[in-house]
Amino acid sequence: MSDKAPKDQEQQAAEAEVEGFKEDLGPFVIAAETTRMPMVFTDAKEADNPIIFANDAFLKLTGYNRDEVLAQSFNFLLASGCDEKAIHQIEQAFAEPSDDTLQIHYARKDGSEFWADVFINPVKDDDGATVQHFISLVDSTRYQIAQRNAAMLIDELNHRVKNTLATVQSIVTRAVRNAPDMQTVQESIETRIAALSRSHDLLGREKWDGACLDDLIREALAPFSVAEGQAKRFKISGEDIRLSPKATLALGIAFNELATNAVKYGAFSNEAGTVSVKWTLETEADGRWLCLHWRESDGPTVKPPTRKGFGSRVIEQGLAHELNGKVKLDYLPEGIVCAIDVPAPQAVLDG
């Protein structure tokens, strides 16, 4: 004999229970049937609290048909892997009435998951014995997702703040170590923190989802072009690439150093000099690289420095530390050339 007959009998008994239940509670059940809040009643006389009534809103939330729900244990909806703590909370709520709201992880018929705030209340007979439990649910999935996202954002913010403070600390340390006087220290710190701030502003406009390389370079050069009327004295070329926040900050400081040097000693220090910035993606034996080239032309004749300057150390050490990058500075007579190679952004690799 198949299991079908006992199951049919169980279903029929559950349906008969529902009909008797509806007759007993009358108008309240009618109201529960029509409300938009998901609701069920369970049989308190059975250990597993089988469902004896489910309204349309509950069926819509879970994706089940009514005949698939009736006679099922209330806990049949629990998502796979639901923790023991949640199961214990539900058992406690059935055993002892409480005003506490349960936040439970459930699964729909199609396997999709949702969170619900669950309220369990006893229904008593004339003798004060609990005969059913009235259960209402509020879909709190959006709230749970928002909470999780908020926690992730706080963690990410903490990480970014630490990185930014580490960058500022590095700027201050290098400035104090290398500058000949306090005036130079002040200028060095102010200009570099301003560059960091511009990169932060760019990332803020992009919701900290990275930034386009073209935008980053224009942002880094903007103060120099506006102040000196040099808007047409630099050329930018290359397929636009989206950088990570970390790469945006590191390259923003690097281009600020190059532009600052160009204003003081290089192509932007006279009336005719120009700067060209271009980039390509190259595939090497050790992976794909973003290769950037800064080239100055028509400025004063360049003489190689007798010692490595503060700015060049900021570029080389900063990019090596932050991005595992490689920097080559050439002081050609006709103008400085700086080649910067950094690992290609993940978005490029994924594409």
C-alpha positions as CSV (number, residue, x, y, z in Angstrom):
1,M,0.0,0.0,0.0
2,S,1.4,3.4,-1.0
3,D,1.9,6.4,1.3
4,K,-0.7,8.3,-0.6
5,A,-3.7,7.0,1.4
6,P,-2.3,8.1,4.8
7,K,-1.3,11.4,3.4
8,D,-4.8,11.9,1.9
9,Q,-6.4,11.1,5.2
10,E,-4.0,13.5,7.0
11,Q,-4.9,16.2,4.5
12,Q,-8.6,15.6,4.9
13,A,-8.3,15.7,8.7
14,A,-6.4,19.0,8.4
15,E,-9.1,20.5,6.1
16,A,-11.8,19.4,8.5
17,E,-9.9,21.1,11.3
18,V,-9.7,24.3,9.2
19,E,-13.5,24.3,8.6
20,G,-14.2,23.8,12.3
21,F,-11.7,26.5,13.1
22,K,-13.3,28.9,10.7
23,E,-16.7,28.3,12.2
24,D,-15.4,28.8,15.8
25,L,-13.6,32.1,15.1
26,G,-15.9,33.4,12.4
27,P,-15.4,37.1,11.6
28,F,-11.7,37.1,12.8
29,V,-10.8,34.4,10.2
30,I,-12.6,36.4,7.5
31,A,-10.5,39.4,8.4
32,A,-7.3,37.3,8.4
33,E,-8.2,35.9,5.0
34,T,-8.5,39.4,3.4
35,T,-5.6,41.3,5.1
36,R,-2.4,42.0,3.3
37,M,-0.3,40.8,6.2
38,P,0.8,37.1,5.9
39,M,-0.9,35.1,8.6
40,V,-1.3,31.4,9.7
41,F,-2.8,29.5,12.5
42,T,-1.2,26.4,13.9
43,D,-2.7,23.5,16.0
44,A,-1.2,23.9,19.5
45,K,-2.4,20.4,20.4
46,E,0.3,18.9,18.1
47,A,4.0,18.9,19.0
48,D,5.2,20.2,15.6
49,N,2.5,23.0,15.4
50,P,1.0,22.0,12.0
51,I,-0.6,24.8,10.0
52,I,-4.4,24.7,10.0
53,F,-5.0,28.0,8.3
54,A,-3.0,30.2,5.9
55,N,-4.3,33.4,4.3
56,D,-3.6,34.4,0.7
57,A,-0.9,36.9,1.7
58,F,1.1,34.1,3.3
59,L,0.7,31.9,0.2
60,K,1.8,34.9,-2.0
61,L,4.8,35.5,0.2
62,T,6.0,31.8,0.2
63,G,4.9,30.7,-3.3
64,Y,3.0,27.6,-2.0
65,N,-0.5,26.5,-2.7
66,R,-2.9,26.1,0.2
67,D,-3.0,22.3,0.0
68,E,0.8,22.3,0.1
69,V,0.9,24.2,3.4
70,L,-2.0,22.8,5.5
71,A,-0.9,20.1,7.9
72,Q,2.8,21.0,7.5
73,S,4.9,21.8,10.5
74,F,5.3,25.6,10.8
75,N,9.0,25.1,10.7
76,F,8.9,23.6,7.2
77,L,9.6,27.0,5.8
78,L,13.0,27.4,7.5
79,A,15.8,28.1,5.1
80,S,18.4,25.4,4.7
81,G,21.1,25.8,7.3
82,C,18.9,27.9,9.6
83,D,20.8,28.1,12.9
84,E,19.8,26.3,16.0
85,K,19.3,29.6,17.8
86,A,16.4,30.5,15.5
87,I,14.8,27.1,15.9
88,H,15.1,27.4,19.7
89,Q,13.6,30.9,19.6
90,I,10.6,29.6,17.7
91,E,10.1,26.7,20.1
92,Q,10.3,29.1,23.0
93,A,7.7,31.5,21.5
94,F,5.3,28.6,21.0
95,A,5.9,27.4,24.6
96,E,5.8,30.8,26.4
97,P,4.0,33.9,25.0
98,S,6.4,36.8,24.5
99,D,6.3,40.3,23.1
100,D,9.7,39.7,21.4
101,T,9.9,39.8,17.6
102,L,11.7,36.9,16.0
103,Q,13.8,37.6,12.9
104,I,13.8,34.3,11.0
105,H,15.4,33.2,7.7
106,Y,12.9,31.4,5.5
107,A,12.8,29.8,2.0
108,R,10.1,30.0,-0.6
109,K,8.8,27.1,-2.7
110,D,11.1,28.2,-5.6
111,G,14.2,28.1,-3.3
112,S,14.6,31.9,-3.0
113,E,15.1,33.1,0.5
114,F,13.7,35.9,2.6
115,W,13.7,37.2,6.1
116,A,10.6,37.8,8.2
117,D,9.8,39.3,11.5
118,V,7.6,36.7,13.1
119,F,5.0,37.3,15.9
120,I,3.5,34.3,17.6
121,N,0.5,34.6,19.9
122,P,-1.6,31.9,21.6
123,V,-5.3,31.4,21.0
124,K,-7.0,30.1,24.1
125,D,-10.4,28.3,24.7
126,D,-12.9,29.2,27.4
127,D,-10.9,27.2,29.9
128,G,-7.7,29.2,29.2
129,A,-6.0,26.3,27.4
130,T,-3.9,27.2,24.3
131,V,-5.6,25.5,21.3
132,Q,-4.0,27.4,18.4
133,H,-1.2,29.8,17.7
134,F,-1.9,32.9,15.6
135,I,1.2,33.8,13.7
136,S,1.8,36.9,11.6
137,L,4.8,37.7,9.4
138,V,6.3,40.9,8.1
139,D,8.8,40.5,5.2
140,S,11.9,42.2,6.4
141,T,14.3,41.1,3.6
142,R,15.0,44.7,2.5
143,Y,15.8,45.7,6.0
144,Q,18.1,42.8,6.6
145,I,19.9,43.5,3.3
146,A,20.2,47.2,4.2
147,Q,21.6,46.2,7.6
148,R,24.1,43.9,6.1
149,N,25.1,46.5,3.5
150,A,25.4,49.1,6.2
151,A,27.8,46.8,8.2
152,M,29.8,46.2,5.1
153,L,30.0,49.9,4.3
154,I,31.2,50.7,7.9
155,D,33.9,48.0,7.6
156,E,34.9,49.4,4.2
157,L,34.9,53.0,5.6
158,N,37.1,51.9,8.5
159,H,39.5,50.3,6.0
160,R,39.5,53.4,3.8
161,V,40.1,55.8,6.7
162,K,43.0,53.7,7.9
163,N,44.5,53.7,4.4
164,T,44.0,57.4,4.1
165,L,45.6,58.1,7.5
166,A,48.5,55.9,6.6
167,T,48.9,57.9,3.3
168,V,48.8,61.2,5.2
169,Q,51.3,59.9,7.7
170,S,53.6,58.9,4.9
171,I,53.3,62.3,3.3
172,V,54.1,64.1,6.5
173,T,57.0,61.8,7.4
174,R,58.6,62.2,4.0
175,A,58.1,65.9,3.9
176,V,59.7,66.4,7.3
177,R,62.6,64.1,6.5
178,N,63.5,65.7,3.2
179,A,62.6,69.4,3.3
180,P,65.3,72.0,4.2
181,D,63.0,74.3,6.2
182,M,59.5,74.5,7.7
183,Q,58.1,76.6,4.9
184,T,59.0,73.9,2.4
185,V,57.5,71.3,4.8
186,Q,54.2,73.2,4.9
187,E,54.0,73.6,1.2
188,S,54.9,70.0,0.6
189,I,52.3,68.7,3.0
190,E,49.5,71.0,1.8
191,T,49.9,70.3,-1.9
192,R,50.0,66.6,-1.4
193,I,47.0,66.5,0.9
194,A,45.1,68.7,-1.6
195,A,45.9,66.1,-4.3
196,L,44.6,63.3,-2.0
197,S,41.5,65.4,-1.3
198,R,40.8,65.8,-5.1
199,S,41.0,62.1,-5.6
200,H,38.6,61.6,-2.6
201,D,36.2,64.1,-4.2
202,L,36.3,62.2,-7.4
203,L,35.7,58.9,-5.7
204,G,32.9,60.4,-3.7
205,R,31.1,61.5,-6.9
206,E,31.4,57.9,-8.1
207,K,30.0,56.5,-4.8
208,W,33.5,55.0,-4.1
209,D,33.0,52.5,-6.9
210,G,36.3,53.5,-8.5
211,A,37.0,56.1,-11.1
212,C,37.8,56.5,-14.8
213,L,41.5,57.0,-15.6
214,D,40.7,59.9,-17.9
215,D,38.8,61.7,-15.2
216,L,41.5,61.0,-12.6
217,I,44.2,62.6,-14.8
218,R,42.1,65.6,-15.6
219,E,41.3,66.0,-12.0
220,A,45.0,65.8,-11.0
221,L,46.0,68.4,-13.7
222,A,43.0,70.7,-13.2
223,P,44.6,73.0,-10.5
224,F,47.6,73.6,-12.7
225,S,45.7,74.3,-15.9
226,V,43.2,76.7,-14.3
227,A,45.8,78.6,-12.4
228,E,48.3,79.1,-15.2
229,G,45.9,79.1,-18.2
230,Q,47.5,75.9,-19.6
231,A,44.3,74.0,-20.4
232,K,45.4,73.3,-24.0
233,R,49.0,72.5,-23.1
234,F,48.4,68.9,-22.2
235,K,47.0,66.0,-24.3
236,I,45.4,62.9,-22.8
237,S,44.9,59.7,-24.9
238,G,44.0,56.1,-24.3
239,E,41.0,53.8,-23.9
240,D,39.1,54.8,-20.8
241,I,39.7,52.4,-18.0
242,R,38.0,52.1,-14.6
243,L,40.3,52.1,-11.7
244,S,39.8,50.7,-8.2
245,P,39.6,53.3,-5.3
246,K,43.1,52.2,-4.1
247,A,44.6,52.8,-7.6
248,T,42.7,56.1,-7.9
249,L,44.3,57.5,-4.8
250,A,47.8,56.2,-5.5
251,L,47.9,57.4,-9.2
252,G,46.2,60.7,-8.2
253,I,49.2,61.5,-5.9
254,A,51.7,60.3,-8.6
255,F,50.2,62.6,-11.3
256,N,50.2,65.5,-8.8
257,E,53.9,65.0,-8.2
258,L,54.6,65.0,-12.0
259,A,52.4,68.1,-12.6
260,T,54.0,70.0,-9.6
261,N,57.5,69.3,-11.0
262,A,56.4,70.4,-14.5
263,V,55.2,73.7,-13.1
264,K,58.4,74.3,-11.1
265,Y,61.0,73.0,-13.5
266,G,59.6,71.4,-16.5
267,A,57.2,71.8,-19.4
268,F,54.7,74.1,-17.5
269,S,57.5,76.4,-16.3
270,N,57.6,78.3,-19.6
271,E,55.1,79.5,-22.2
272,A,55.6,76.8,-24.8
273,G,56.0,73.5,-23.0
274,T,53.4,70.7,-23.4
275,V,52.6,67.5,-21.6
276,S,51.3,64.3,-23.2
277,V,49.8,61.5,-21.1
278,K,48.8,58.3,-22.8
279,W,48.3,54.7,-21.7
280,T,47.9,51.2,-23.2
281,L,47.2,47.7,-21.9
282,E,50.0,45.3,-22.4
283,T,50.2,41.5,-21.9
284,E,53.5,40.3,-20.5
285,A,54.7,37.0,-19.2
286,D,53.7,38.0,-15.7
287,G,50.2,39.1,-16.6
288,R,48.4,42.2,-18.0
289,W,49.7,45.6,-17.2
290,L,48.4,49.1,-17.5
291,C,51.3,51.1,-19.0
292,L,51.1,54.9,-18.6
293,H,53.5,57.4,-20.2
294,W,54.0,61.0,-19.1
295,R,56.1,62.9,-21.7
296,E,57.1,66.6,-21.5
297,S,58.1,68.6,-24.6
298,D,59.3,72.1,-25.5
299,G,60.1,73.0,-21.9
300,P,63.5,74.1,-20.6
301,T,66.4,71.8,-21.3
302,V,66.4,69.1,-18.7
303,K,69.4,68.2,-16.7
304,P,69.5,64.9,-14.7
305,P,69.4,65.6,-11.0
306,T,72.4,64.8,-8.9
307,R,70.3,63.0,-6.4
308,K,66.8,61.5,-6.3
309,G,64.3,64.1,-5.3
310,F,61.4,63.9,-2.8
311,G,58.8,63.8,-5.6
312,S,60.4,61.0,-7.5
313,R,60.6,58.9,-4.3
314,V,56.9,59.6,-3.6
315,I,56.0,58.3,-7.0
316,E,58.3,55.3,-7.0
317,Q,57.8,54.1,-3.4
318,G,54.1,55.0,-3.3
319,L,53.2,53.0,-6.5
320,A,55.4,50.1,-5.6
321,H,53.9,49.9,-2.1
322,E,50.3,50.5,-3.0
323,L,49.9,48.9,-6.4
324,N,53.0,46.7,-6.9
325,G,53.8,49.1,-9.7
326,K,57.1,49.9,-11.5
327,V,58.2,53.4,-12.3
328,K,61.0,54.6,-14.7
329,L,61.9,58.3,-14.8
330,D,64.1,59.5,-17.7
331,Y,65.5,63.0,-17.6
332,L,65.9,63.5,-21.3
333,P,67.2,66.9,-22.5
334,E,64.0,67.6,-24.4
335,G,61.8,66.8,-21.5
336,I,61.0,64.4,-18.6
337,V,59.5,61.0,-19.5
338,C,57.9,58.9,-16.8
339,A,56.8,55.4,-17.5
340,I,54.4,53.9,-14.9
341,D,53.4,50.2,-15.1
342,V,50.8,48.8,-12.7
343,P,48.8,45.6,-12.8
344,A,45.7,45.9,-15.0
345,P,42.6,46.7,-13.0
346,Q,40.4,43.7,-12.2
347,A,37.5,45.1,-14.3
348,V,39.8,44.9,-17.3
349,L,40.9,41.4,-16.5
350,D,37.3,40.3,-16.0
351,G,36.3,41.8,-19.3
